[in-house]
Amino acid sequence: MTLSRPLHIALHALAALVALLGTLAQPSAVAPWVCLATHALGALTHKLETDPTRDTEFLGIVRTSLGIVACLVAAGQHWVVGVTGIEYLALAASSLLLEGVRPAPVEKA
């Protein structure tokens, strides 16, 4: 199953907005910042993937890696340091879930 490109972008943008609000509430916490980064990257790389002349195969690796790092940072800040809530782990994990239902890049003709 894949989502439509506009819906996928909208979900990443909504999650990025939630993360941005988190950065304003807790600017010294890293978890909201990495959630913002992973969702912003998820939304912004759609533009690159719609250009069939670009080589975009590596972008999935970058997005997945950043999503994993965001999950680890959010988990650490919640369970180890106790600075942020569990919601940032859910927000970070949602970037990985969205990666699983991401529309395929536009193929070269």
N, C-alpha and C positions, 0 to 999 in steps of 0.2 A: 504494500500500500504506500502510495506517495500522496502528498498534499499538493494542491495547486500552488504555483509560485506566489501569487498575491497573498494567499492565506498564510503561507509559510513565512513570508516577509513580515506580515502583520503580527504573527505570533512572536517572532523574534523582536520586533519593534516594541511590542507591549512588554515583553520580559525585560528588554533593555531599559524601558521607561521605569519599570518597577525597581530595577537595579540602580538606576540613576537617583531615584528618590531615596534609596538606601544609602547611597554615597553622601547625599545631603544630610541625612539623619546621623550617620556615623562616618564622617570623612576619614577618620584614622583607621577604620577597619578595612582590611584588604578584601574580604569576601565579596562585598558589593561591587568593588572595582573589577574583580576578575569575572563576576557574573555579567557586568556591563560589557566587558571586553569580548567574552565568548558570544553573547547574543548580538552585539554590534557586528562582529565578524560574520556571524551566521546570516545576518540580513544584508550586509554590504557586499558579500562575495557573490550574491545572485547576479549582480550587474556583470561581473567578470564571466560568469558561467553562461550568460546568454550570448556571448560573442563566440561564434564557432571557430574563429581564427586563433583564439587563445588556448594555450595549454594549461588546463585548470585541474589536472588530475591530482596534484599535490594539495589542493585546497581542503579536500576532505580529511587528509591526514592532519593538517594544521588545525582545522576546526575541532576534530576529535581530541587531539592532544591538549588543546586549550580547555576543552570541556572537562577532560579528566583532571587537569591541574586545578580548574575552578572547583570541582567536587572535593578534591583533597584539601584545598585551602579552606573552603567553607566548612568541611568536617573538622579540620584542625581548629579553626577559630571558634567553632561551637563546642566541641567536646574537650579539647585540650586547654584552650585559653579562656573559653567562656565569654567571649566578647559579642558574638552574634548569635542569632537564633537559627534553628533548624531550617527555617524557610529559605535561607541562602543555599543550603545544600539541595533543596528541592528545585530552586531556581537554576542552579548550576546543572543539575541532572536533567532538567528539561531541555537544555541545549543539546545534550546527547540524544535524548528522545527525538527531538526535532531533526537531528542529523539522520536518524534512522528512517524518517519519512520525507526526507528532502527530495524535491524533484530532480531528475537527472539533468546534467548539463546539456546544452544544445549541442547536438552532434555536428561534426564537419560534413559538409555536403560532398 
